[in-house]
Amino acid sequence: MKHVLIFFALLWCYQASTTAQNSVLVNFGSQGCYNSIAPAFSLINNPLSGSPSTLASCSMSPQLPNFFSVFVAYNPKNNKVYIADVRTLTETKIWLLDMGIPQGIACPPSIPVEPTYSYSYVSNNFEFDNNGDLWSFSNYNEQTGVCNMDKFDVNTGAVINTRLVQFPVDNFPTSITSGDLTILPNGRMFATLGSQPSRLYEINNYGSTSGNATATYLQTLPQDCYGIAYLNGQLEITGINFFSGLCYYFDYAIATNTLGDLKLFQVGEAPIDNTSLTPSIGSTKQLVNAVKVDGNTADLTYEIYVRNIGNVIINDINLADDLGIAFGAANVSNISTSFVPGSNELGLTLNPAFNGTTNTNILNGGQSLPNQTSAVNNYSFKVLVQCRVTNLNGTTTYLNSAVGSGSIGNNSNGSLIAISDSSNNGTAAVVDPNNNGNAGEVGENIPTPFNIGTLPVRFINVNASLVNERTAAIKWTVATPTVNAATFIIEFSTNGSRWTALHEIPIVSSTRGAYEYQHQLIPQGNLYYRIKQVDNDGTYTYSRIMLLQSAKGRAAFVVYPNPVNNAIQVAAPSGITGKIMMQLFDGIGRKICSKEMQGSNDEIRTSAFAEGTYYLKISATDYVQTQKISVVH
């Protein structure tokens, strides 16, 4: 167990010294706890730590007479900060400010006295989502608890679309003019609204193309709170007691619905309205192939997924994988890396010197990873790491992690903010299991295990074909030796979701690699087959799904699950050749995603899409299939 202990010691060092996030709080108010006639906004580093510090503090006195009825919002699409003045209640004035993000963080050299934009639409709080869409409340009915959720054009003030928001009975906000809203990079929206009391809500379905939005009541706050921001998987909810002059905040754990104690607001400032920069990275690692060469040697293939899950471009993106920690440097050889086809839309480059021991950086230095601002998948990538490992012990479980890292800001003005995330074991879907936007919490950095004594059977090839109109032949080939393998079970379905066991074949020889079974008296239509392999200890694995067109049937792709949360899986039927395109359209026909299918199985990520109805179009030579998809998070 020596390698396991060494790994855990080093993994603890990674987690103790780095974080998946280090959000920057953007505060509009004043530099003193209560100095209303000296409005300013600032960017505060390490806001939830015991030692927050001010990266930049920018006066707005020439532009604004005081800090009342002013909002601040950060736009992830152009990395700019927006200040909105609505004090007249008849117009909105907006200043657009370039603070050098993400290369640096500093006040603009000068801020014009006159606003960048001015128009008649009056917003009640506002915030940008990761797509650069701007959201605001309006037209609140205190008797029914209903208001509008407007998406509007920040350049013109034109309302693009409006949804109704229903607040829960017995917990209507006292108003929508007092409060703030925040949007996580993963799309979740939270709001603090009203006074005496202020209440905390999550706003659901606000970006859907159908149905109204709803507000889920979370907490009644012990003090009036006018600002809210998302920081490191938590919310910071802020306020001022105008009678006592106390400036304070509460932290709120999203995953557990827990409100912290009242704390003095950071660096002695007054909080009127808040937003945040959230540089954040998430990574996962899974063992996708393991071939036993002999009793103590195996060829391993790992897939590592890295994603920008924040709202700002990550500079100096990299991925470190120290295979020597897990297996011993002298036991690792035949190292190679490659991008998973179709997973590197940004065009990142690999470090040719990576050897998994003395040089552990997989990417070349000096590259950046955008945050997600559209359906283009340039904010993530997948890398295959292949190696041969010797001197393996059959009773030892070897644990291995990869660490994604990056930064924003720079050292020249002290604004450098570093982030990193140790990988979680599994597919891209387990980057952030509790969906609070922070991939580095307890239980979300589980290393990837490997044990040569329990290698699963590896399916090399599976195929289903017609022998005649009433008989199907299912053939499969597996890698040998088949260690600890007990049986194969052939399963059959007519819809790809409900499966029936057809036949069981015991594995009596570890050197036998080819198998076949004939399904007699098959029904008409589309037939689905898969092979379930069961080990001696009861663990099992499946082959890919095979789709067969029987007599009078029509070839079709397997699309599952439906409804879908994180990813639509697509499996091609046998007999389909050539280029296959997958296109996803929203409910009104706008194309939001397009990619070429890689191999016989592929996926379209849906975790960042709003809930609602979509249409998947699959196009191949002389064949088009369209299927209705429901996205439900």
ABEGO torsion letter per residue (X at the ends): XAAAAAAAAAAAAAAAABBABBBBBBBBEBABABBAABBBBBBBBGAABABBBBABBBBAAAABABABGBBBBBBAAAGBBBBBBAAAGABBBBBBBBAGOAABBBBBABBBABBABBBABBBBEBBBBAAGBBBBBBGBBAAAGBBBBBBBBAAAGBBABBBBBBBBBGABBABAABEBBBBBAAGBBBBBBEBOBBBBBBBBGAABABEBBBBBBABBBABBBABBBBBGGBBBBBBBBAAAGBBBBBBBBAAAGBBBBBBBBBGGBBBABBBBBBBBBBBBBBBABBBBABAABBBBBBBBBBBBABABBBBGBBBBBBAAAAAEAAABBGBBBBBBBGABAAGBBBBAABAGAABABABBBGBBBBBBABABBAABBBBBBBBBBBGBBAABBBBBBBBBBEBBEBAAAGABBBBBBBBBBEBAAAABAAGAGBAABBGABBBBBBBAAABBBBBABBBBBBABAABBBBBBBBBOBBBGBABBBBBBBAAGABBBBABBBBBABAABABBBBBBBGBBBEBBBBBBBBBBAAGBBBBBBBBBBBBBGBBBBBBBOBOBBAABBBBBBBBGBBEBBBBBBBBAAGBBABBBBBBEABBBBBAAABBBEBBBBBBBBBGBBBBBBBBBBX
